Structures are given as structure tokens and as C-alpha cells.
Amino acid sequence: MDTTSQDSTIAVCPREDDAFFATVVVPLVVHCPSRSAAPLPVRFGVPLPRGRLRGEHFAASLACGEQRIEAQATPLCRWSDASVRWLLVDALPSMPFEPGDRAALHVSPTNRPIAPGVKVHSASDAWTISTGVAEFVVDGRTFRPFRGVRLANRDIQIEEASRLDFVDAKRIARDLAVEHVAIESAGLVRTTLRLDGAVVGPDGLRWHARLSFFTGSGLVCLRFAVHNPHAARHPGGIWDLGDRGSRFFRELSLRLSCPPGEGRRVHWWIEPNAQDRTGERVSIYQGSSGGENWQSLNHVDRAGRVPCVVPGFVEDTARGQTSGSRAQPVVAIESERARVGVAMPWFWQQFPKAIDAGSDEIRFGIFPGRWSEQSLFELQGGERKTHTLWMHFDSQSPRETIPLDGVAAPVQIQAEPAWICDSGAIDGFVPEADDPDLRFRDYASQAICGPWSVFAGRETVDEYGWRNFGDVWANHEALYYRGPAPIASHYNNQFDYLNGALLAWLRGGDARWREVFEPLAEHVMDIDRYHTAADRAAYNGGLFWFTDHYLTAATSTHRTYSRANAPADGSPYGGGPGSEHNFATGLLHDYFLTGEHDARDAVLGLADWVIAMEDGRATVLGIVDGGPTGLASAHWGGDPKPPGRGAANSIQVLLDAWLLDRDARYLQKAEELIGRSIHPRDDLAAFDLLNAEKCWSYTMFLAALDRYLAVKAEAGQVDDRYAYAQASFVHYATWMLERERPYLDRRDELEFPTEAWAAQEFRKANVLRRAARHVDEPVAARMLERGNALAERAWKDLLAFDTQATARAMAVLLTEGLWDAFLRTTPRPAAPRYDGAVDFGAPQPFRSQRHRVKQRLTNVRGLVELGVAALTYPLRRAKSRFTTR
């Protein structure tokens, strides 16, 4: 077992002046669904203006009414001048929040580190964590997670405090071996331990866990992920359940031992604010969503059967059995001396789930064994699932002090929208209150209220269960679907719906947006990503597309291609993850708001995927040509020109990753993709850019180009590459100014003239207005005027559709509509210009790896070169491996 510690701060040299130590006060909004009986820890991220907060260590406090709470402040991202751009705040309130509370964060640099509030001691086979009121011994060999728990204030020792049970498909109990333990973060309020390991046995499953402990508290937050690292076999690009890369199991449960003492009993309530109950035992099993469509075909297993047999939940006690629709329970076992409690967010939404509690233990069914009586649990190749579980260990006390009833609807804190806007940390952001045009507000509200909302979609197709919950039902696919309703179709974060929902919450504060983006982020991180390194480089670590257009997903779950939809005539079908579906900005912002390391890992992983898919040495053709594949920028026919969404998405993701850790590889790769995809002297007449079906996404590329220019300017890198990108942007935008026209003026050229085209119109309007800051007058004024006119036309066309708020249109508008609001209300200063002389030369065509090899096969010289390359490949490969060690 490897045990290491990691420093959670970023080293920056402080300035020794009075301004350096000035306190920054951030106004906050507190979202409190109801008065909580006892407060849970709060965690939130706030943006800061460039230059306002510098340093390495920070003292922070949270002021709310009469409360003044010490807080932990950790920088997550910095501006190019090393000042803090995003700050993560952890606090443990001493009193409950009230609905309508306002608060403020006070933070200032200090010249010395602040000692962690939680003490951690590591030994060869165990880690001991002391919070001040409880001491936890974490087993370093087998994940239980706790070997023992001691409650300091009553000197109560719970031996064999917990155990994690894993039962494989053959009914064999398997241990979870610990291979690595590290302190992921440590601070005044919260300390997190990260553990990684393997499920012992032949299936090769992996797991990782994060255990968070809190100063002066018996609370523990467990995030546990089980992972199938094997590649799916996906024959012919088909990704159905039952693939040979899948792994099956029967149960994964957490057992918590009862504290010692007389008078043991079980204490529970089915949902928040419900009447609490006491008895000798209780069993709660959530076997389906409990909704009207609880047996939806959305839940089919590999045999095409729906294994849901319980309509909702069943509660079994010594007094008899009752049933209901949806449970969100808190369960505790207590003696006269102590109590142990447990609760899980989104309990019923992630069915199946179970809790069985008696006088000896609580058994929490994360993947309950009862379900496997109908169907085994299947983890597809490269699939992962993470659950969050809260536990509370304390001495005997009344219910009012149990903080777990806030798990279902926790307090949420955010910076005031005006502060976010003024910070400049999110480009294109405008608070809802500062937008006098109510069209965007009213339009976006349809995503959280009414028949087209995410919540209505969840009920229609029953987008629930551990694999489905969080994804957005692709209701637009129902419009041309000819099968039995409802269509099982998943949107898989197309056009970064996650980012749009997150920004909508920040600008207006409606808590319903949080109910959209939080589970969506979890779904994208776990289910939509292909968590394997054992497949081809073009797929490993990538994102799966949305499922088939106008066809049911059948048994492909969230992986696009099912054998049920393969054309009968043998037409080409199938595929896998690709650059044209790669979105990370929502995950980036999720990390900034929550500090969730899985989100950070996903952003960096998706950027690494872009680089890996470009590595020609990792392909079969790498034997003869190890140059770039061209996959990260491929458009129609594999050519990067005219530029499209493949290169656009790749560049956006690379910029996201560069903002996180400033690794030069990401920015260099972005500039390489820009160089091959666009040129200041491109012959635009030859590109057929007005062909909407083929070239609509070139505006996505131009938006990515504008973001690249903003990132470079903030970093002080106004260099020749900046000049190249700026000149290219202006070249295309000038062409647009004279020639672009609305899509729906050409309905006969569109295969399906739907509301999606009206939504995409906003991209043109926004690109023109974003380009205006890169040109001089009078062209700048003309671009703004034309952009405003196109935006007006887009609103007129979109609002004329009865289907205006389908998932696809909404995904586009949540981002582009916000840019429209921003560009209407916010004057933008002129962009910097490079003052050196640059000769851009003539455009040079880029050829993909496949095209290059094919060309060399057409002549004798090329054939000889390929032969020599093939013969020397083993030597070159060995040399490459040696030099990279």
C-alpha cells in the first residue's frame, strides 16, 4: 500500500504591502429550502476580481445574522497575475440558516499557514483521524471504511464500526483491497482522505473513495465510486448492454455497527420533516421511481426486460408493511449512550436503494441484493458510478441535533449575481436583474417549469435509476419518432447543457436550476465518460454522443448505437466517442462552485483525450506515419476546413484545462488546432459556408476563437499567434457581415426545419457582436447592428414554434441566450492588437493521417517510404519509450 500526503494549496509569493493584507468582503445569497433542524457543513465557490486577493494562505469567516463562523478558504484557480480567481469556502455553521438569510464572506491573506482543524496520523496499516469529538480509524488494507470509531466526549468505542460488502455475480463475497491512500485536502474545517483500490477477484473492478471529516463534528461524508476499467468490445461500433466488456455483480452494501449500550432501538423518518418513528427494526426498499411511468423501457436490462417490480418503496417494520411512492429516509440506531445515523442524497431518484436497520447494525444497500433477484447489476466497459453517503456518529441527543435531515435539501450559498458579473471571472455573464429584456428569462424558465421542463421530462420517460438520473431527456427526438411513446432518448450534455443550467442558477438564484445541474454533472462525470485506457486512443476517456436521432436507445443505455437500430440494408452504422461531442466548461464551473475533484479530473481528462486522439503513433497507421491523426479537428470528410464543432469543442476543452493548471501542452495544442483549421487568407467562397446542413457549426469555432483571444489577452500573451487568430476571426466575421442570412429563410434547404435552427441563429448574432471589438469603426458599429438584427430575427423565429423549448433548443439558448443578453447590455472595450509585423503567408492544407498514408500508396516513392517506416517501426517505438521514461 502506498501512502502519500498532498498539499492542497498553491504556492505564490506574497507582496509585502498594506494592500496585500486587505480584507475582501463578498456579498452572498443563502438558499435555504426550510429551517433545518441542525446545520450540515456548507461548501461553495466564489469568484474574485483580478488583483483583489493575493497570497498563499487565507483567513476567512462567514457572517450571517448573529453568526460569525470561521471558514476554510482554498484557491482553485488564479488569474495570470497570480491573484485568486476562484476561491472554495468550507464552513460548519453553529446555528441553522433561515429562509431569506443574507450573508457575507470576509477573507484576507495571512503570512503563515493555518493549521488543519482535523488531525491525521498515518501508520503502516491504518489512518487515524481526530475531529475533536470523534476519532476514526480507517483501515489501510481493506476498505470498510472504519475499523473503529471512538466518541471522545463519552469515551465510547465502536469496534468493527463498519464494513463494505461486495457480492459478485457468482454469489462470492469479495474484499475491497486498498492500494493507495492520500490526504487530498486539509484545512481549518474539512479534511478529505482519498483511497483507491481494487475489488479482489477475477472481474478486475476498481473503486475509489473520498472520506471527508469536519472539525468538531461526528459527521463523515463518503463519496464512493465503483468502476469497470475494461474496454467495451463494441463490435461494429455497437454499444449494447451484455457486451463482453461488461462486468456483473449482485450487491454492494455498507454496514454500520450499533454503538454499545442498553436500550437499543431504531429511529427513522421516511422523508424530511416527516413524523419520526421508533421501533426494533425497519427495512426500506426503493425498487423503482414510484412515478407514473415506473416501468418505462428506459430501464431495460441486457435481455430487454424491465426488472422493476416494486412500484415505489416498501417499508417493513415489526408492526407490519406499508408502501409509498418516493422515500428520502434518514435512519439511526441508538443506545442509551450513542447514536449512528445515515442518509443519502437522491435516495429514490437513484433506485434501487435499501436500508435495513435492527438492534445490531444498519445495512445500507447502495446496490441492494434484493434487486439482483430480478436482474444482476451491470457495469458496462469503462463505466463508473459514484454515490454520496452521509454518516453521523454522536452521543445520545435529541433529534433536533441530527444534521442528516438536511441531506435531501441542503443549504446552498452563492455570491451575489452582481458580484459575479463585476468579478469578470465568467465572460459573457449578466445578472438576471440587470437584463431589461425579459425574453431570455422567460424562455429559460421553461426548462424548470411547465411541460417542456427537465422535471417533466424526467417523469415522462422515468429518467431515474442509478444509471439514468441526471441526464436530460431528449424530448426533441420524439417529434419525428414513429415507435411507441415515450421514446427512450438521452441528450448526454450536448451543447453543454450543464454549463447553461449552472449559469442560469448563478444569474437568477432559482434553486430549481441546482436540481438540474448537480445530478447532471454527476451523470456526465460517471456515465457519459468512457473510463478506460484499454480501448483505442480515439475513444479512451472520451464522451459518448447523445443517443440515436428519432430512434429509441433500446439497450445501448447512454452510448448512442444499438444493434436494435442498425439499418436492415447494411448501411454504415455505429461509432464511438468523438471530438464533435466534447464539452468541459460546465464541469470546469462545477469544480469552481463545489470543489469536486472528480469534476477537475474530468476537465483534465477530456483535454488529455483531445491530445491522445491526435497521437498518430497510437494508431495502426502509426507503424508508417506517426504524425497527428487530425481527429480533434475533423469536420465533414475528415478535413478541418471549413472549421466546425470538432475543432471548436477541442479548443474549448483545451482552454478549460489550461485555465485549471496552466500546463503549456493544452495551450500549444489549441494553437496547433487553430493553425490547421483557419487562416486569415482562407478562400471563403470555396467553403460553401451558407450550406447550413454541412457548415452550420463554423460559428461554434469562431466563438471558441474569440474565447482563445480573451484568454491570451488576460495572460498577457498578445503575440504572433494571437495576431494570427485575431486576423482569421476578423476575416470570417467580415464575410458574415456581408453574406450571412437567417437559416429559416431557406427552409427548403433544411432536412428538418425545426426550432433548433432558430436557436442556432443566435450563434451568428453573437459571433458578429463579439467580433466587433476586434475591428475599427465604422465596421465595428455595422457588426453590432447586424448582430442585433439577427438576434431579433432569431427571437421572432424561435418564439413562433410551439416546440420552442425542446431540450436541443434549450441547450443552445442557455448559453447563447445569455451571451445575447450580455452583448445587448454590456459595452465591451476594444480587444488588444499585436503591434509587431507578421506575414501569415498562404494557407497550407492539413491532411489527416489516413489521407497522408493513402496518398503515399499512390506512387512508388511513397510505397518505399512506407516500407522503410514499417521495418524501422520497432526501433523507433523502443527509442520513443526510452526517451519518455
N, C-alpha and C positions, 0 to 999 in steps of 0.2 A: 504493500500500500504506500502510495506517495502522499505526503502531507506537506502543503506549502501555504504560505500566507501571502496575500496580495494587498498592496497599499491602494486604498480607494480614492486617493486624491491625486491631483495633477500638479507637479512641481512647477512653480512660477516664481521668479524673483520679485519680491515686493518693492515698491518705491518707498523711500523713507521721507514722506512729506505728510502734512496735515490732511490733505485731501484723500490720501490713501486710506486713512482710518475713519473717514466719514461714514456715518450710518446711512444706509439706503432703506427707505420705507416703501414697501409695495402694498398698495390697497388690494384687498382680497374680497371675493364673494364666497359666502358659505352656502352650500346647497344641502339643506337638512330635511329629508322627507318627513320626519316626525321627531318628536323629542325622544332621543334614545335613553334607555334605562341606564346604561353605562357606556362610556365612550370607547370606541376602538381607536387604535393608532391611525393617524392621518398621514398621507404621503401625497405630495403634489409638486409639480414643477412650475417655475415662474421664469419668464424671460426678463432680461435686463438690457438696457441700452448700452451701446458700445462706449467703453471707457468709464462706466459708472462704478464698477466693482472689480477690484484687482486683488490679487494675493493668492495664497495657498490655503490658509486656514481661516475659518469664519465663525464668529459668534452670532447666533440667531435666536429670536424669540417670536412667539406668535401671540398677538394681543387681540382678545375678543371679549368685549364687555369687561367684566371684572377679572377675567382670566389673563394671566401673563405667563405663557408656557415656554420653557426653554426648548429650543428646537435644534435639530441637526441639519446642517447645510452642506451640500456636496455639489461642486460644479460638474455638470455633464457635458458642457460644450463651451468653447471660448471663441471670442472674436479674434481676428488676426492680430490685434494689438495685445493679446493675452488677457484681456478683461473677460469677465464671465458673461456668457450669452444666455445660458440656461442653467438654473440652479434647482437642485432637488432638495425638498424640505421634508423632514420627518419630525413628527411631534406626537406626544401622547397626552391628550387633554386630561385635566383633572376633574372637569365638570362636563356634563352633557351640553351639546350645542342646542340652540333653539332655532326653529324655522324663522328665517328673516335676519339672522345674525350677520353682522359685518365684522370684518377682521382686518388686521394689518400685519405684515411680516416686517420685522426690523432685523437687518443683517449688516454686519460690519466686519472688516478684516481684523485678524489678530496676528501678533508677531510670534505666536507659539502654537503648537498643536493642542487641540482639545482632547483630553483623554476619553477613550470609549467608556460608556456607561456600563456595558456588559463585559464581564471578564471572561476570557477564554484561555484554557490551558489544554495543551495537546500532549498526549503520550503515544506510545507505540501502537496501542490498540483501542484508544478511546479519546474523545474530546470532552472536556468538562466546561459547561457554560453556566456562569453565575449571573443572574439578573438582579440580585439583591433580595428578592423574596423567594426565589426558586433556583434550584441547581439541577441542571440536566446533564446526564451522561450519555453522549452519543457514541454508539458502537462504531468503531473504525474498521471492523472486519465484515460484519453482516448488517445490512440496513434494517433497523427495526421500527422506528428510528432511535428510540430511547432504551438504553439498558437499565436506567433507573432515573427516578425523579425524587428530589428532596425539597419539601416545602420548609423554608428556613424559619418562618415565624412560628410554626408549631412543631418543628423537629419531626416532621412526618416523612417517612421513607417509603416510596412505592417501588418495590423490586420488580424486575422484568416488566417495566412500565408499559411497554408497547411491543407490537410485533406486526410485520407486514407479511401477509400470506399470499403467495402466488401459486396457483394450481394450473399446470399445463393441460393440454388437450387430452393427455393420457391419464389424467387424474393424479399425477405425481406432484407433490408439493416441492417447490423449488426455493432455495435461498437466493437472496439478492446480495451478491458479493460486492463489497466496497473496494474500489481500486484507487480512488483519489479523493482527498478532502482538502479544501482550501477555505480560508476566510475571504469571502468575496467582497465584503464591505464591513466596516466597523466605525461606529460613531457614537455620539453622545446618547442617542435614543435607540438606535436599531443596529443590530449586528446580524449579518447573514452568513451562514455556512453553506458552502456548495459541496455536494457529494456526487460522484459519478461511479458507475459500476455496471455489472452485467448480471443478468438472470442466469444462474447456474443451470446448465443443461445443454442439450444439443440444438436448441432453436436459435441461439445466438442473439437473443433480445438484449437490448441495452436499457439503461434507466439513468436519470439524473434527478437530483432533488436539491431544493433550497429550503433551509430552515432559518427562519427569521425570529430573533429573540429581542425583547424590549426591556429597557431599563426599568426596574421597579415593578415588574409585571410578571404574572404567570402565563401570559399569552404566548402562543407559538403559532406562526404561520408556516405551513408546509406547502410548497409547490412541488408536485411530483409528476414526472413525465416518464412514460414507458414508450419505447422506441424500437421499431423494426429497422435495422440498418441495412438489411439485404435489398438488393435491387429487385424491382418487379421484372418479370420476364417479358411482359407486354408484347406477345407475338404479333407481328404486323402492325405495331403501334396501337394495340388494343389493351385497355387497362381495367378489365372487369375484376370484380371480386372472385376469389377462388384461384387467382394467379399463383403459379408455383413459387413466387417470391413471398407470398403471404405467410404469416405465422399465426397460429391459433392458440387460445388458452381459455380456461374456464372461470377463473376468478382472480381478482386482486382486491384484497381487503386489509384494512388497518384495524388492529385490535388494541384497545386501551384498557389497562387493568384498573380495577376498582381500588380506591385508596383504602388503607387499613382503618379499622374502627367498627363499632357496633352500629346497629340500626341502619343497615344499608338499604337504599331504595333508589328508584329511577325517577328522574324529574325531566319532563319534556313538554314542549309545545309544538304544534304542527306547523304553525306559521307565525310571523312576527305579530305581536300584540294580541295573539290568541290566548285563551284561558290556559294557564299551565296545569299540568296533570302530574300526579304522583302514583306510582304503583311498584309492583315487584318486578315487572318486566314490560317491555314494549318491543314490537317489531314493526317497522315501517318500510314498505317496499313500493317504490315508484316504478311501475312496469311500463308506462307509456306517458305521453304528454298530458293525457287527460282531456285533450281538446276534442272538438267535434270530429276531426279527421285523424284520430289517434292511430288508425290502422292504414295510414297513407302508404302508397307504393314507394314513397321516399325512404322507407325503412327496410326494403328487401335485402335479404342476405344472399350469399353466393348461389343458392338454389332458386332464387327468385321468390322466396316466401317472405311474408311479413311475420316476424316472430313475436309481435306484440299481442299478448293475450289478456293483460290486465288493463282495463280502461281507467287509468289514473293511478291512484295509490291504494294500498290496503294497510290498515293499522290493526295490529293484533295485540291484545293485552289479556291479562288474566280475567278481565271482565267480559271478553268477547271480541268480535271482529267488526270493524267499521270500514267504510271506504269513502273515498273522495276523489277530487279531480287532481289537485296540484298541491304538493307538500313542500314546505321550506322549513324543515324542522331544526330545532336545537334540542340536543339530548345530553343529559348529565347523569352520572351516577355519583352518589354521595353517601358518606357515612357521617357519624356524629363529629368527625374531626376534619374531613376534607371533601373535596369535590373535583371531578374531572368532567369537562364538557367538550362537545364537538359540534361543529356546524360547517356546511359547505355552501359557498355562493352558487346560485343557479342549480340547485339540487334537482328539481323536477325537470328543468329545461335540458339537462344533460343525462336524462334517463338512459339505461336503468341505474337506479341507486337504491341502497338499502341501509338501514340502521337497525341493529338488533342489540338490545341492552338488557342485562339482568343483574343479579347481585354480584357477579364476578367481573364482568367486563362489558365494554361497548365494542361491537364489531361493526365497522363502517365499510359497507360494500361499495368501493369505488367502481369496480366492475363486479357486481354481485353474482355469486354462484347460481342463484335461482334462475337467472336469465339463461344460463347455458343448458338448462333443461329443454329449452326450445331451439337454441342456436348458439354455437361457440362464438366467442369474441374473435374477430379477425382484424389483425393489423396488416394492412397492405404493405408491400415492399416500399421502404422509405417513408412510412407513415409514423406519426408520433401523436400522442395525446397527453396533455398536461391538465391536471386538476389542482385546485387550490383548496386547502382544508385548514380551518382554524381550530386550535385546541386551547383549552384554558384549564390550568391547574391552580387551585387555591384552597385555602382553609374554609371551613363551613361558614357561609354567609348567605344573606337573603338574595332572592332572585335579582333584586334591583342592582346588585353589583356585578352581575354576569354580563360581560360586554358582548356576548355572542349573538344577542338578538339584533345587533346592528349589522351582521354579516350580509343579510339579504338586501338591505338598502343602506349602505354606509354613507356617512357624511362625505361630501365632495367639496373640495376647495379649489378655486382658480383665481388667477389675477384678474382684476377688473378689465373688461374689454378695451377701455381707453388706454390703460397702461400697456396692454399687449400691443396695441397699434403704435403707440408712441415709442415703444422699445425698438421697433424696426427689426425684430428677430424673425418675423414672418412676413415675407414680401407679399404684397397684394392683399393685405388684411385691412378690413374696415369694420368697426363695431356696428352692430345692427342699429343702435340708437343714432348713429351718425349718417345713416343712409336714408335720405328723404323719399327715395323711390321705393315703395313697398312691394314691388313686383317680385323681387328675389326672395324677400322674407316670406311672402305669402306662398310663392311657388314651393320653396324648400320645405315649408311646414307640411306639405302633402306627404313627405317621407316619414313623418312621425305621427300623422293624424289623418284618418279617413281611409277610403277603400284601397288607395294605392300605397299605403304606408308599409314600411318594413314589418310592422307588427301584424297588419292584416295579412301580409304575405306569409308570415310565419304560420298563422292559423290555417290559411288556405291549403298549403302543401304540407303542413306539420313539419316545419323546418326546425325540428327539435331532435334530441338524442345526442349522445356524446360526439358523434362524428359530424352531425349537421348543424348544431346550434351555433349561431353567429353569422353564418353565410346569409346572403341576400337572395331571396327567391327571384329568379329572372322572369318576372311576370310578362315582360315584353315578348318572350318566346311563345306565350300562349296565344298571341294574336293570329299566328299562322300555323298553329298546331292542329292536327287533324285526328289525334287519338283521344282516348277517354280522359276527361278532366279530373283533377288538375294535373298539368304537366309537371313532372319532377325535373326541374332545371335550376342550376346553380350558377351564380354570377362570379364567384371566386375573385372578388375585389377588382374586377375590370374597371379601368379608368380611375383606380384608386378611390373607390367609394369610401374606404376607411378615412382617408385624409379629408375628404369633403365633409363627412359626418363629424369628425373631430373639430374641424374649423367652425362648423355651424354651432357646435356647443360652446366654443370659446367666444364667438362673437355675440351670442344671444343668451347663453346660460340655461337653456331649456334642458332639464335633466334627462328628458327622453332621448336626446342625442347620445348621452352617455350609455344608455341601454342599447344603442345601436353599435357604437364604435368599440366598446370594451369587448363584447364577445366576438365581434368581427375580427379584431386584432388577434385574439387568441386563435380563432379559426385559421386565419392566414398563416400565423406562425407555425401551427401544428399540422393542419390538414392540407392546406393548399401548397405548401412547400414539399419538395421531394428530398427527404432527409436521407440521402445515401451518397456514398463515394464509390459505389461499386458498379455503376452504370456508365454509359458514355459521358464524356465531358460536357457535351451539349445539353445533357439533362441533369446531371448531378447538382443538387442544391437549388434547382430552379423552381419556378412557379407553374402550376398547372393552369391551363386555359379554363375559361367557363365551359360548361357542357354544351353539347351539340345544339346548333340553331334549329328551333322548331321541332325538336325530337326529344323524347324522354331520355333521362340519363340512364335508365334501366339499372344494370348492376355495375356501372362504372363509377358510382358514388360521385366524387368531385373531380374526376380525372378525364373528362371530355369524351373519350372514344370508347364506345361499347360495341361488342360483336352484334348486339341486337339491332344496331343502326347501320351496319355495313351494307353498302349497296348490293343488291342481288346480282347486278350485271358485272360485278368485279371491278367497278371503277375505283380509282385510288382513294384510300381512306386510311385513317389512323395518323398517329404522330405522337408528340410529346411536348414537354416544356420548350418554350422558345422566347426569343428576345422581344417579340411583339406583345408579349404579356408578362411584363416585369415592372412592378410598382413598389417603391420602398419609402416614399416621402411620408405616407401615413404612419408607417412603422417608425420612422425617424421621430415624428412628432409624438407618437405614443410613448416612445422611450423618454423624450424630454418631459412629458407630463406625468409619467408613472415611475420612471427609473427601472422599468422592467428589462432585465438583462437579455431575456430572450428576444425582445424587440431589437436591441442593439446588435445582437448576434445575427439576426435575420437581415438587417440592413447590410452589414459587412459581408454576410454570406451571399446575398444576391449580387453584390458588386463583384465578389470573387467569382461567382458564376459567369458574369459577363467576361471577365478576363480568361477564365478557363475555357469557355466555349470558343474563344478566339485562338487558342493554342493549337496550331496545326500539328504539332508533334504528338498530341494525344489522340489523333485520329488514325484510321487505317492508312489514309493517304500520306500521313506523316513519314512513312518509310521513304518516300521520294520527294516530299515537299513539306517542310516543317514551318512554313510561313503562316500568317494569320488566315483563319478559315473564312472570315467575312460574316460569320453567323450573327454577330452582335449588331450588325448594321444592315442585314439583309432586308430587302424590300421585294417588290414583285420580281420574280425570276432570279432572286439572289443578288441583284445589283443594288448597291447602296444609293444610286441616283435614279430618279429624284429621291431626296431623303424622305423617310417615313417614320412610322412609330417604332420600328425595331431599334433604329439608331437613337431616336428620341428617348425611348424608355431606358436604353442602356446608359445614355449620357446622364439622365436624371438620377439614376441609381448610383452611378459613379460619383456624382456630385454629393449625394446624400452621404455616402461613405466617407468622402474626403472631409466633409464638414465634421464628421464624428471623430476621426483620428488623424487627419492631415497626412495620411500616407500618400506620398508622391505618386505611387503607382496608379491610384484612382484618377487623379487629375491628368496624368500623362496619357492614360488610356482614353479618357474623354476627349482630349485634344487630338489623339490619333483618329478617333471615330469622326470627329468634326472634319478633319482634314480630308478624309476619304469620301465624305458624304455631301459636301457642299464646297463651292468655290465662288469667289467674288466675280468671276467671269463665266459662270455657267451659262450655256445657251438654253435659256428657259423655254424658248419656243419649241425646242426639240423634246421637252419632257412631258408635254400633254398634261400640264398641271390642272387644267379645267376638267379633266376626266375624273369625275367625283368618285366613281366606284374604285378606281385604281389609286388615285393620288390624294384623297381627302386628308390623309394624315400628315402631309408635309407641314401643315400648320402646327402639329404637335412638335415636330422637330424645331421649328422656328421658336416656339415657346421655350424649349429646352436650351436653345442657343442664347436666348435673352437671359435665362437664369445663369448660364455659364458666364456671361459677361458681367452680371451683377456680382457673382461670387469672386471672379477675378478682380474686379474693381475694389471690392471690400478688402481683399487680400493685398492690395497694392501692386498687383501684377498686370499693369497696363503695358503689355509688351507686344512683340510682333504677332504672337498667336492670338492675343486679344484683338489686335487690329484686323487680322485675317477673318476672325469670326464676326466682328462688327461689320466689316465691309460686305461679307456674304449675307448677313442679315438684312442690311440696307438694300442690297441688290434684289433680293427676293421680295422684300416689302414694297419696294418701288414698283416692281412688276405687279404686285397685288393691287396697289393703289389704282393702277390704270385698267386692269383687266378682270379682277375677280368680280363675281356676281353671285347672288343667292342660289343655293342648291335647288330650292323648290321652284325656281323659275325654269328649271329643266327637268321636270318630273318624268318626262318620257325617257330620260337617260338613266333613271334610277330603278333598280330592280324592285325595291320595296320603298316607296316614298313615304316613310313613316316620320313620326315625331323626332326620331333620332337625328334626322338631317337638320331639322330646325335647331336642335341642341348643338350640333357640331358647328353651326353657323357662328356661334359665339367665339369659337377659336379664331376665325378670320378677324372678327371685330377686335378682339383683344390683341392679336398679333400686330395689327396695324397701329393700335394706340400705344402698345409697348415699344414699337419701333420708332415712334415719333421722337423719343428722347435721344435717339442716335443720329438724327438728321437736323439740318438747319432749317430756318424759316425761308420761304413760305411752305416748304414741303411738310414740315412738322405739323403745321396747322391743318393742312389738307389731309394728312393721315389721321389726325384726331377726328376731323369732321367725317371722313369716310367710315372710320371705325364706329363712331356713334350712330351713323345711319344704318350700318349693317347690324348693329346691336338692336336698334329699334325694329328693324325688319325681323330679326331673329325672335324677339319677344312676340311680335304680332303673329308670326307663323306658329310658334310653339304653343301659345295660348289658344290657338284656334283648334287644336287637336283635343278630342275627348280623352285621348290616351297620353296627354302631355306629361304625366308624372310616372311613367313606367320606369323600371329600375335603370335601364340604359340611359335614358334621357336625364334622369335624376343624377346619375353618377357623373355625367359630363357637367351638368349645371351646378352641382355643389361646389365645384372648383371654378369653372369658367364664369358662372354667375357671380361668384364672389369677386373675381377679377373685374367683371363688368361694373359692379358696384364701386370697387376701389378706383377704377380708372375714370368713372364719372365724377367722383367726389374729391379726388386727391391729386393735386398738381405734382408732377414729378420733375425733379431737376434734370438738366441735360446730362447725359452719360459722358464720362471722360473719354478723351480721344488720345490715341498714341501719337506722340509728336515726332517719331522717327520716320525715316524714309523706308518704305517696304515695297519690294517688287514681288507681287504674288505669282507672277508667271502665268502660264496657261494651265487650264485644268488637265490633270493627269488621271486617266481611268484607273480605278481599282478593280482587280479581278480576284474573285474568290479562289480559295484553294482548289476547289473542284474544277473551276474553269481553267485555272493555270495548268493543272495536270492534264486536262482534256486537250488543251492547246498543244502541249508538248508531245502528245501522242500522234499529232498530225504530220510530223516531219522526222527525218532520220536523226538530225542532231538532237531533237528533243527526246527521242527514244533512247539514244545513247546516254544522255544525261540522266534519264530516269533509271536506266540500268546501273550506272555507276552509283547513283544515290541509293538504290536498293541494296547493292553489295556492301556499301560502306555504312549502312544504317546501324548495324550492331556496334561498330566502333564509335560512331557519333553519339549513340544513345548512352554508351558506357561513359564517354567523356563528359556528357551533359550531367549525368548523375554524380560523377566525381566532383565536378566543379561547383555543384549546388549543395554539397554537403557542408 
